[in-house]
Amino acid sequence: MRKEWHVGVVIPAKNEENFIENVIDSIPPFVDCIVVVNDGSSDNTQSIVENMAKKNPKIDLINLAGYGVGNAIDTGHKKMLEILEKPFVSVVMAGDGQMDVDDLSSVIEPIIENKADHVKGNRFHHHSGTENMPTIRKYASALLGLFTTLAAGRHVTDPQCGYTATSYVVLEQWNWEASWKGYGYPNYWLIELSKLSFRLKEVPVKSVYGDEKSGIVNSTFFISVGLMMFIMHHKRCFSMLFSKSVAPHTILSFTAYVIGWIAIIPGISTDLERELTSGYLSKIILVLFCWICAHIFDRLAVISRTELKFNAQT
C-alpha cells in the first residue's frame, strides 16, 4: 500500500525464463499484489512463477494460450478489479526486465496525488538518455509518437513505452470486449483515454535494454497498428462530435478537416477552393493548413472535455 492506495503489478510474460524471476524479486514490498500473466510460454516461465508463488502469497499466476500482449495485460487489469480493494492503482511491468523498478514510485505518484488517471513512462525524458536503445526503435518511436499524437489529440513523445499505471476509475469504465489485444496496445489506450476524457501524464523512466528479443515484425506491426490508429482516430472524433456535450473546438476541428478533404477529392472542390489552389503546391499548402488547424482544434477539444469531466467529478 502507498498513501492509502493499494498497488498491484501486472506482468505479461511469454518465454521469459531468463528474466521473470529477477523481475518479480525486484518488486518493492509496498506492492500488494503481483499478477503474472503467462501468455502461452513454451519455456520454463510457468514453472518458475509457480515455484515462486508457493513462497510468496502476493503472486497470482494466470496461464493463457498466447492471445497477445494486449489481451494478457487486460486479463491482469481485470484480475486487479477482482482482488484489490479501492482505491488502487494497477501498474504494468514487462516480464523481460526492460522496466526499472526504481521508477515504480514515480509512475504511480501522479495517480495517488490525483493529478492523473493514467500515467505513461517516457524513456526520452529520463536523465540517463536513450543511448542503449536500438537506433531503429528510436526512429520508430518518433514516427509512432507523431501518429499517436494526431490520433489521440494530445501530445505523446514515447507511445510504445509499456511502463504504465492506471487508476481503478479507468479500469471500471473500460470496454474490455472492444479493447485492442495485440501489439499497438499502448497506442490504442492513449486514443481511447482521450475519447473517454481521462487525464494523462508522462513521467521519465529509465531505458533498459539487454539480451531480450522483441517478437515484433516491423512491416506487419506498422501496417496493423497504423490502420488501427487511423480507424480509432476517426471513431474518437465522431464520438466527440455527436456527443451530448460537444465542444465548439470539436465542430471547428471537423469543419477544417472536411475542407482539407474537399481540397483533394476530385469533383467536389468549391469555387473558392479553386481560386485559392490554382496549382498543386497551393493545393498541398491549403490541405496541410486545414489539417493542422483541425488537429489544433482537436487537441483543444480533448483538453476542454478532460477538464470538464474532472471538474464534474470533484
N, C-alpha and C positions, 0 to 999 in steps of 0.2 A: 504494500500500500504506500501511496505517496500523497501526502497532504490531503487526506480523507478520500482519495481516489484509489480504487482498485486498478491494478495494472496487469494486463495479460499480454503475452508474446506469442504470435503465430509464426511458426517456422515451416514454410513449404520446403519439402526436400525430395529430390529424386536422384538416386545414385550418389549420395554424399557421404559415403562411408569414411572418407579421409578427413572430413571436416566436421560432421554433425556433433560428435562428442565434445570437441573443443568449443563449438558454438553454444551448446547447452550449458556446459560447465562455466562459461564466461558470464552468463546472465546474472545480474545482481540480486541480492536477497529480497529487495523490496518488490520484486515481481511476484504476483500472487499465483499465476498460472502460466504454464508453458504448453501450448498445443502444437505438437509436431504433426504435420500432415504429410505422410509418406505417399507420394504420388506415383505409385507403380514402380518402385525401385527394383532393379534386378540384382543389386549387390547386397551387402550386409547392413544397409541403413536400418531396416526394420528391426533386426535382431539387436543391433547396438542400442537403439532407442528403447526397446523392450527391457533390456537389461538395466538401463539407466532408470527407467520408470519404476522398477522394483525397489530401488533405493531412494527415489525422490518422488514423493506423492504429488508434487506440483506438476509433474509431467503427465500429459494426456496424449496418447498416440492414436491417430486416425489413419487407417490404411485405405487408399483409393486405388483405382485401376489405371491411373495415368490419363486423366481427363484434361490436363493442362494446368499451368501455374495459376491462372486466374481462378479456376474452379477450386484449386487447393486453398488459396487464400480466402475465398468466400466461405469455404467449409470451416476454416479456422475461426473466422469472424462470427459465423453463426453459432459455433460452439461456445464462444465467449458470451454470447447473449443468453445461453442456457445456464452457464455455470458461475458467472460473475455477478455480484450484486452491484446495483447502480449507486453512485456514478462510477463508471470505469472507462478506461482507455485501452484500445486494442492496438498493439504495435506489430508491425511486420518486419521480421528479420530473416534474411535468406539463410539457407542451410549450408551454403558454401563458404561462409566466413568473410564475405565481402562487405559486411557492415560492422563497424567498430562499436562494441558495446559501450565504450566510454561516451558515445554520443546519445545514448538512450535517454538520459535525463533531459537533455536539451530538446530532444524530439517531442517528448510528452509535455514539457513545461507549458507551451502556449495553450494547450487544451485545458490543463489543470488551472491555469490562470484566467480562463475564459476569454482568451484572445483569438482563438481559432477553433474550428470544428474538425479540421483535417490538417495535418502537418506533413510536409514532404521534406526529405533530406535533399540538400543541394551540394553536390561534390565540388562544383566550380567556385563556390563561395568560401570554402574552407581554407584556412591559412596555410595548410600543408601543400595546397595545389593539387594538380591532376597529372603530374609528370609520369606517374606509373600507370595511368590509364592508356590503353592502346589507342594509337592515333586514329584509327578508323572509327572507334567508339566516340572520340571527341567530335569528329565531323558529323557522325550520325546523330549524336545528342543535340548538336547545334541545329541541324536541319529539322529534327523532330521537335525541338523546342519552338522553332518558328511555326511549324504546322499546328502544334498543340495550342500555342498562344492564339492563333487565328480561330481554331475550332472551339476553344474553351472561353474565349472572350476575356481572358486575363493573362497577364504576363507570366510565363513559365520558362525558366532557364534550363532546368535539368529534369525533364519529364520522365526519363527512364529510370531514375533512381527509385528503387522499390522500398527504401527505408522510410516507412510511414507510421503515423499514429492517427487513430480515428476515434472520435468520441462515440459513446454509446448512442447518443442522439441521432447521429448519422446512420448507424447500423440499424436502428429501429425503423427508419424510414426508407431504407434501401430496397430496391426491387431486385431481389436475388434471382428471380426467374429470367429477367432480361439482362442480367449482368454479363459482361464480356468474360469469356472463360480462358482464352489463351494469351499469347504474347500480345503486347499492346494494352494490357490490363491497366497500367498506370495512366495511360492516355485517356482511356475510357472513363476512369474515375474522375479525372480532372474536368472533363467535359460535362459529365453528369452532375458533379458538385456545383458547377456554375448553373446548370439547369435548375437544380434544387435550391439554389441561393444559399449555400453553406460557405462559411468563412474558411479561406485557405491561407496557410502561411508556410514559407520555405525557411529552413534553418540549415546552417552549414554542417555538413558531415564529412568525415574523412573518406577519401577514395582509397579502397583496399583491393589490390589485385595480387593473385599468387598463381598457383598451378591449376586453378579451377578452369573448366572449359564451358563455354556457352553452347546451348543447343539451338541457337537461333541461326536460321538460314537467311542471309541478308536480303536476297531478292524477294523471297516469299514473304518475309517479315514486312518489308516496306510496302509491298502491294496490298497485303491484307490489312495492315494497320492504317495505311493511307486511305484505303477505301472506307474502313470503319470510321475514321475521323471525319471524312467528308460527309458521310451519311449522318453521323451523330451531330455534327455541326448544324446541319440543316434541320434536323429534328429538334435540337435545342432552340434554335432561333424561332421556328414556327410555334413551338410550345409557348415561348415567351410572348410572341406576337398575339396569339389568340387566348392568352390567359386573361382572367377577370381583372387583374391589376396590371395591365400592360403599361409599360413605362413609355413616355414620349420619345426617349432615346431609341427605343426598340423600333418605333414607327419610322423614325428618321433613318435608322440603320437599314431597315427593309427597303425604304424608298431609294436610298443611294445604291444599294445592292442591285435592285431591279434596273435602275438606269444604266448601271455598268453592263448588265446582260443585254439590254436593249441596244447598246452601242456596238455589240459584236455579233448579234444574231441577225443574219441577212433577212431583209424583207419587212422588218418591223421598226427600223430606225425612224425617228421623228424628224420633221423638217429642221427643228432647232439643232438636233444632234448632227444632221448632215451639214449644216452650216458650220458647226464647231469642229467637225472632223473631215476636212477636205482631203487629208492624206492619211496613210497608215500610221505614221508617227503620232499625229494628232489624236487618232482613234485610240492608240495604245495609252497615251497620256490621259485621255478622258476616262478610260476604263480603270486605270490604276488610281486616279484621283477619286473616282466614285467608290471603289472598293476599299481604299484607305479610309475614306470618310465613314463607310459602312462599319469598318472594324472599330474605329474610334468611338462611334456612337454605340456599338455593341458592348464595348468594354465599360462605357459609362452606364449602360443599362444594367449590366451584371453587378456593378458596384452599387447602384441605387437599390436594386432588388435585394441584394445581400444585406445592406444596411437596414432596409425596411423590415426584413424578416427578423433580424437580430433585435431591433427596437421593439417589435411587436411581442417578442418572447420575453423581453425584460421589462 
